[in-house]
Amino acid sequence: MSTAHTALFSIVLGALPTLAQDWSHWQWTDWPQWLGPHRNGISPETGLFGKAPSFKESWRVHAGQGSSGLSVVGDRLYTMYIHSGYEYAVCLDARNGEVIWRTRTIGNDPSGWRGGGSPRATPTVDGKMVYVFSAHGKLLALDSQFGTQRWSRDIVLEFDSVRPGQGFAASPLVEGDRVLIEAGSKRGHSLIAFDKTSGEVAWTAGSDERGYSSPIIATIGQTRQAVFFTAYGLIAVAPQKGRVLWQYPWITSQSPNAATPVFIPPNRFFISSSYGMGGSVVEVTATDKGYEVVEVWRNNNMQNHSATSIYYQGYLYGFDGSVLKCLDAETGEEKWKTRGYGTGTLIVADGHLVILGERCNLGIAQATPEGFVEKANTLVFRRSGCETIPSLVDGGIYLRDNKEIVRINIVGATQ
């Protein structure tokens, strides 16, 4: 059961009538960025799963080391990996896996995957551009059709940031004419926004050390907010100007905050970390003096190490270490738990959980608090160590490990 807390944190800035997300600029049929079209891990596609769905492999190609996600827009797939000792941004034909272009993002990678050299951030596709963030801290804007570089910025050299042990992992966030990134510099450069066309610095904010989390966007009244989960906690800023709107402290023993903040309409966020921190739901409300953040509940029922939980129809689905769980988002109460996927990842599609286990088994289960009901399970890669979330586009599930990328078609759809 959850534990209520009365801690109250506030910053006097603006007002908060309502909270809602607006992702209307994304195409609903694409998966253009980290955690999909709404950056919440939920696919809008329906009619995917019948009573007994199964899988059919469409194609499989060699890739390289890395856990960068797979962004799919139209007939193109974008990701990052190590090839012949160098880090690359890569564009594949989503229909057959053939390489369309490959652009080197940084120099030689002597440390290898275990040393934090391989890419973890997911490319963000925005129209004719794709934005990628190297494990070594280089942010690049590339032409999405040809892979040619339009501009680049070196976060370490230019902003005195320190490369983390596992490499930079925050996926770029595009909002309006800005590209936002978590840099983690303590000298007012923790968060940085660049003009997405020119690469010029639009603003910098904060002095938090960096985590491994990626930011999200929410609309507060008529005001857009970018919400980051740094090593010190949640921080919301105005994406156009960088003004800090509110903060909520959350400091772990080893600063590993990695899971993306989860928005719970209309005005709550779920955050979670491992190392004994657990998870918490906080509520953002308004007074005549500005924003206030109240902890609604906090417990150890969900400790996300790196994989982000998904909020769906009142419940949170995610990995508490190596245990897959469902929690009541209102109270934090555990509804069910199961094993068999290790420290896996998941998304939600058509009322189902699409799960990729640590040992590279793909599963489909009903997204219901009534209990874990698995409908399909198959081994996709003959290795262990899968840690990249699935992407789902046009009835196909795109997956990767440290050596291959594969498209799996869903058989047994209801439409």
CORZIHU-V245565 format. One record per backbone hydrogen bond with DSSP energy under -0.5 kcal/mol. CO is the residue of the C=O (numbers start at 1). NH is the residue of the N-H. If there is no record, write none. Layout:
CO,NH
CO,NH
This chain:
3,298
7,295
9,293
11,13
11,291
13,291
18,221
20,219
23,26
27,30
31,72
32,125
33,36
35,40
35,41
36,39
41,348
43,350
45,350
47,414
47,415
50,53
54,411
56,409
59,407
61,405
65,82
69,71
70,72
71,78
72,31
73,76
75,94
75,95
76,73
77,92
78,71
79,90
81,88
82,65
83,86
85,109
86,83
87,105
87,106
88,81
89,103
90,79
91,100
91,101
92,77
92,94
93,96
93,97
98,93
101,91
103,89
107,87
108,110
109,112
111,115
112,117
113,116
119,67
119,68
123,125
124,126
124,131
126,129
128,144
129,126
130,142
131,124
132,134
132,140
134,137
135,168
137,139
137,155
138,134
138,140
139,153
140,132
140,142
141,150
141,151
142,130
143,147
148,143
151,141
153,139
153,155
154,158
155,159
155,161
156,160
161,163
164,167
168,120
168,121
172,174
173,175
173,180
175,178
177,196
178,175
179,194
180,173
181,183
181,192
184,210
186,188
189,185
190,183
190,184
191,205
192,181
193,202
193,203
194,179
195,199
200,195
203,193
205,191
206,190
209,231
216,227
218,220
218,225
219,20
219,221
220,222
220,223
222,224
223,220
225,218
225,227
226,228
226,237
227,216
228,230
228,235
229,213
231,252
232,250
233,230
234,248
235,228
236,245
236,246
237,226
237,239
238,242
243,238
246,236
248,234
250,252
252,255
257,212
257,213
261,263
262,270
263,265
264,268
267,284
268,264
269,282
270,262
271,280
273,278
274,277
278,273
279,299
280,271
281,296
281,297
282,269
283,285
283,294
285,292
287,290
290,287
291,11
292,285
292,294
293,9
294,283
294,296
295,5
297,281
298,3
299,279
302,304
303,305
303,321
310,312
310,317
312,315
314,329
315,312
316,327
317,310
318,320
318,325
319,321
320,322
320,323
322,324
323,320
324,338
325,318
326,335
326,336
327,316
327,329
328,332
333,328
336,326
338,324
341,358
342,344
345,356
347,354
348,43
349,352
351,367
352,349
353,355
353,365
354,347
355,357
355,363
356,345
357,360
358,385
358,386
360,380
360,381
361,357
362,378
363,355
364,375
364,376
365,353
366,368
368,371
371,373
372,374
373,366
376,364
378,362
378,380
391,398
393,396
395,410
396,393
396,398
397,408
398,391
399,406
403,63
404,401
405,61
406,399
407,58
407,59
407,409
408,397
409,56
409,411
411,54
412,50
